[in-house]
């Protein structure tokens, strides 16, 4: 699904930076949370990017994105 991805807040022990969408444990079922991002048309020239995360399933994130 376009605009939906899974992320986590695990940190690399060497650098201290978050893995984000590149975490090796994201294939595990209960690891990470789902998020969506969508561009919203505004009255200005530029579109606005809306991001929300913390959904337990891909379907819940897709439903929230479709609601927007």
Chimera marker file (.cmm) of the C-alpha trace (Angstrom):
<marker_set name="trace">
<marker id="1" x="0.000" y="0.000" z="0.000" r="1" g="1" b="0" radius="0.5"/>
<marker id="2" x="1.297" y="3.385" z="-0.929" r="1" g="1" b="0" radius="0.5"/>
<marker id="3" x="2.135" y="5.729" z="1.947" r="1" g="1" b="0" radius="0.5"/>
<marker id="4" x="2.018" y="3.041" z="4.660" r="1" g="1" b="0" radius="0.5"/>
<marker id="5" x="5.104" y="1.645" z="6.336" r="1" g="1" b="0" radius="0.5"/>
<marker id="6" x="6.301" y="-0.004" z="9.509" r="1" g="1" b="0" radius="0.5"/>
<marker id="7" x="8.886" y="1.574" z="11.821" r="1" g="1" b="0" radius="0.5"/>
<marker id="8" x="10.363" y="1.091" z="15.265" r="1" g="1" b="0" radius="0.5"/>
<marker id="9" x="12.402" y="3.082" z="17.758" r="1" g="1" b="0" radius="0.5"/>
<marker id="10" x="15.236" y="0.561" z="18.222" r="1" g="1" b="0" radius="0.5"/>
<marker id="11" x="18.666" y="2.142" z="18.356" r="1" g="1" b="0" radius="0.5"/>
<marker id="12" x="21.945" y="0.991" z="16.883" r="1" g="1" b="0" radius="0.5"/>
<marker id="13" x="24.252" y="0.264" z="19.829" r="1" g="1" b="0" radius="0.5"/>
<marker id="14" x="27.291" y="1.547" z="17.934" r="1" g="1" b="0" radius="0.5"/>
<marker id="15" x="25.961" y="4.891" z="16.738" r="1" g="1" b="0" radius="0.5"/>
<marker id="16" x="22.938" y="5.461" z="18.984" r="1" g="1" b="0" radius="0.5"/>
<marker id="17" x="20.748" y="6.329" z="15.979" r="1" g="1" b="0" radius="0.5"/>
<marker id="18" x="17.287" y="4.880" z="15.428" r="1" g="1" b="0" radius="0.5"/>
<marker id="19" x="16.913" y="2.051" z="12.930" r="1" g="1" b="0" radius="0.5"/>
<marker id="20" x="13.454" y="3.268" z="11.882" r="1" g="1" b="0" radius="0.5"/>
<marker id="21" x="12.247" y="1.407" z="8.792" r="1" g="1" b="0" radius="0.5"/>
<marker id="22" x="15.585" y="-0.452" z="8.454" r="1" g="1" b="0" radius="0.5"/>
<marker id="23" x="15.313" y="-2.426" z="11.709" r="1" g="1" b="0" radius="0.5"/>
<marker id="24" x="16.204" y="-6.101" z="11.218" r="1" g="1" b="0" radius="0.5"/>
<marker id="25" x="13.442" y="-7.164" z="13.654" r="1" g="1" b="0" radius="0.5"/>
<marker id="26" x="10.558" y="-5.554" z="11.717" r="1" g="1" b="0" radius="0.5"/>
<marker id="27" x="9.685" y="-8.890" z="10.159" r="1" g="1" b="0" radius="0.5"/>
<marker id="28" x="8.566" y="-10.030" z="13.619" r="1" g="1" b="0" radius="0.5"/>
<marker id="29" x="4.823" y="-9.732" z="14.076" r="1" g="1" b="0" radius="0.5"/>
<marker id="30" x="4.743" y="-7.715" z="17.297" r="1" g="1" b="0" radius="0.5"/>
<marker id="31" x="7.758" y="-5.499" z="16.610" r="1" g="1" b="0" radius="0.5"/>
<marker id="32" x="7.305" y="-1.866" z="15.574" r="1" g="1" b="0" radius="0.5"/>
<marker id="33" x="4.257" y="0.231" z="14.739" r="1" g="1" b="0" radius="0.5"/>
<marker id="34" x="2.545" y="1.125" z="11.491" r="1" g="1" b="0" radius="0.5"/>
<marker id="35" x="2.345" y="4.660" z="10.137" r="1" g="1" b="0" radius="0.5"/>
<marker id="36" x="0.921" y="6.503" z="7.170" r="1" g="1" b="0" radius="0.5"/>
<marker id="37" x="1.846" y="9.640" z="5.288" r="1" g="1" b="0" radius="0.5"/>
<marker id="38" x="-0.337" y="11.509" z="2.831" r="1" g="1" b="0" radius="0.5"/>
<marker id="39" x="-0.043" y="14.804" z="0.968" r="1" g="1" b="0" radius="0.5"/>
<marker id="40" x="-2.982" y="17.154" z="1.483" r="1" g="1" b="0" radius="0.5"/>
<marker id="41" x="-3.946" y="19.813" z="-1.044" r="1" g="1" b="0" radius="0.5"/>
<marker id="42" x="-4.024" y="23.292" z="0.446" r="1" g="1" b="0" radius="0.5"/>
<marker id="43" x="-4.964" y="26.670" z="-0.938" r="1" g="1" b="0" radius="0.5"/>
<marker id="44" x="-1.259" y="27.451" z="-1.277" r="1" g="1" b="0" radius="0.5"/>
<marker id="45" x="0.999" y="26.197" z="-4.050" r="1" g="1" b="0" radius="0.5"/>
<marker id="46" x="2.721" y="23.579" z="-1.920" r="1" g="1" b="0" radius="0.5"/>
<marker id="47" x="0.992" y="20.494" z="-0.603" r="1" g="1" b="0" radius="0.5"/>
<marker id="48" x="1.221" y="19.650" z="3.072" r="1" g="1" b="0" radius="0.5"/>
<marker id="49" x="2.566" y="16.292" z="4.266" r="1" g="1" b="0" radius="0.5"/>
<marker id="50" x="0.605" y="14.679" z="7.091" r="1" g="1" b="0" radius="0.5"/>
<marker id="51" x="2.222" y="11.797" z="9.006" r="1" g="1" b="0" radius="0.5"/>
<marker id="52" x="0.677" y="9.759" z="11.795" r="1" g="1" b="0" radius="0.5"/>
<marker id="53" x="2.084" y="6.691" z="13.480" r="1" g="1" b="0" radius="0.5"/>
<marker id="54" x="1.285" y="4.280" z="16.293" r="1" g="1" b="0" radius="0.5"/>
<marker id="55" x="-1.188" y="1.958" z="14.580" r="1" g="1" b="0" radius="0.5"/>
<marker id="56" x="-1.126" y="-1.702" z="15.568" r="1" g="1" b="0" radius="0.5"/>
<marker id="57" x="-1.854" y="-3.089" z="12.111" r="1" g="1" b="0" radius="0.5"/>
<marker id="58" x="-1.366" y="-2.187" z="8.486" r="1" g="1" b="0" radius="0.5"/>
<marker id="59" x="-5.120" y="-2.237" z="7.984" r="1" g="1" b="0" radius="0.5"/>
<marker id="60" x="-5.705" y="0.247" z="10.796" r="1" g="1" b="0" radius="0.5"/>
<marker id="61" x="-3.146" y="2.632" z="9.282" r="1" g="1" b="0" radius="0.5"/>
<marker id="62" x="-4.756" y="2.279" z="5.848" r="1" g="1" b="0" radius="0.5"/>
<marker id="63" x="-8.205" y="2.956" z="7.290" r="1" g="1" b="0" radius="0.5"/>
<marker id="64" x="-6.961" y="6.103" z="9.052" r="1" g="1" b="0" radius="0.5"/>
<marker id="65" x="-5.224" y="7.282" z="5.874" r="1" g="1" b="0" radius="0.5"/>
<marker id="66" x="-8.400" y="6.762" z="3.850" r="1" g="1" b="0" radius="0.5"/>
<marker id="67" x="-10.382" y="8.692" z="6.458" r="1" g="1" b="0" radius="0.5"/>
<marker id="68" x="-8.119" y="11.733" z="5.975" r="1" g="1" b="0" radius="0.5"/>
<link id1="1" id2="2" r="1" g="1" b="0" radius="0.2"/>
<link id1="2" id2="3" r="1" g="1" b="0" radius="0.2"/>
<link id1="3" id2="4" r="1" g="1" b="0" radius="0.2"/>
<link id1="4" id2="5" r="1" g="1" b="0" radius="0.2"/>
<link id1="5" id2="6" r="1" g="1" b="0" radius="0.2"/>
<link id1="6" id2="7" r="1" g="1" b="0" radius="0.2"/>
<link id1="7" id2="8" r="1" g="1" b="0" radius="0.2"/>
<link id1="8" id2="9" r="1" g="1" b="0" radius="0.2"/>
<link id1="9" id2="10" r="1" g="1" b="0" radius="0.2"/>
<link id1="10" id2="11" r="1" g="1" b="0" radius="0.2"/>
<link id1="11" id2="12" r="1" g="1" b="0" radius="0.2"/>
<link id1="12" id2="13" r="1" g="1" b="0" radius="0.2"/>
<link id1="13" id2="14" r="1" g="1" b="0" radius="0.2"/>
<link id1="14" id2="15" r="1" g="1" b="0" radius="0.2"/>
<link id1="15" id2="16" r="1" g="1" b="0" radius="0.2"/>
<link id1="16" id2="17" r="1" g="1" b="0" radius="0.2"/>
<link id1="17" id2="18" r="1" g="1" b="0" radius="0.2"/>
<link id1="18" id2="19" r="1" g="1" b="0" radius="0.2"/>
<link id1="19" id2="20" r="1" g="1" b="0" radius="0.2"/>
<link id1="20" id2="21" r="1" g="1" b="0" radius="0.2"/>
<link id1="21" id2="22" r="1" g="1" b="0" radius="0.2"/>
<link id1="22" id2="23" r="1" g="1" b="0" radius="0.2"/>
<link id1="23" id2="24" r="1" g="1" b="0" radius="0.2"/>
<link id1="24" id2="25" r="1" g="1" b="0" radius="0.2"/>
<link id1="25" id2="26" r="1" g="1" b="0" radius="0.2"/>
<link id1="26" id2="27" r="1" g="1" b="0" radius="0.2"/>
<link id1="27" id2="28" r="1" g="1" b="0" radius="0.2"/>
<link id1="28" id2="29" r="1" g="1" b="0" radius="0.2"/>
<link id1="29" id2="30" r="1" g="1" b="0" radius="0.2"/>
<link id1="30" id2="31" r="1" g="1" b="0" radius="0.2"/>
<link id1="31" id2="32" r="1" g="1" b="0" radius="0.2"/>
<link id1="32" id2="33" r="1" g="1" b="0" radius="0.2"/>
<link id1="33" id2="34" r="1" g="1" b="0" radius="0.2"/>
<link id1="34" id2="35" r="1" g="1" b="0" radius="0.2"/>
<link id1="35" id2="36" r="1" g="1" b="0" radius="0.2"/>
<link id1="36" id2="37" r="1" g="1" b="0" radius="0.2"/>
<link id1="37" id2="38" r="1" g="1" b="0" radius="0.2"/>
<link id1="38" id2="39" r="1" g="1" b="0" radius="0.2"/>
<link id1="39" id2="40" r="1" g="1" b="0" radius="0.2"/>
<link id1="40" id2="41" r="1" g="1" b="0" radius="0.2"/>
<link id1="41" id2="42" r="1" g="1" b="0" radius="0.2"/>
<link id1="42" id2="43" r="1" g="1" b="0" radius="0.2"/>
<link id1="43" id2="44" r="1" g="1" b="0" radius="0.2"/>
<link id1="44" id2="45" r="1" g="1" b="0" radius="0.2"/>
<link id1="45" id2="46" r="1" g="1" b="0" radius="0.2"/>
<link id1="46" id2="47" r="1" g="1" b="0" radius="0.2"/>
<link id1="47" id2="48" r="1" g="1" b="0" radius="0.2"/>
<link id1="48" id2="49" r="1" g="1" b="0" radius="0.2"/>
<link id1="49" id2="50" r="1" g="1" b="0" radius="0.2"/>
<link id1="50" id2="51" r="1" g="1" b="0" radius="0.2"/>
<link id1="51" id2="52" r="1" g="1" b="0" radius="0.2"/>
<link id1="52" id2="53" r="1" g="1" b="0" radius="0.2"/>
<link id1="53" id2="54" r="1" g="1" b="0" radius="0.2"/>
<link id1="54" id2="55" r="1" g="1" b="0" radius="0.2"/>
<link id1="55" id2="56" r="1" g="1" b="0" radius="0.2"/>
<link id1="56" id2="57" r="1" g="1" b="0" radius="0.2"/>
<link id1="57" id2="58" r="1" g="1" b="0" radius="0.2"/>
<link id1="58" id2="59" r="1" g="1" b="0" radius="0.2"/>
<link id1="59" id2="60" r="1" g="1" b="0" radius="0.2"/>
<link id1="60" id2="61" r="1" g="1" b="0" radius="0.2"/>
<link id1="61" id2="62" r="1" g="1" b="0" radius="0.2"/>
<link id1="62" id2="63" r="1" g="1" b="0" radius="0.2"/>
<link id1="63" id2="64" r="1" g="1" b="0" radius="0.2"/>
<link id1="64" id2="65" r="1" g="1" b="0" radius="0.2"/>
<link id1="65" id2="66" r="1" g="1" b="0" radius="0.2"/>
<link id1="66" id2="67" r="1" g="1" b="0" radius="0.2"/>
<link id1="67" id2="68" r="1" g="1" b="0" radius="0.2"/>
</marker_set>
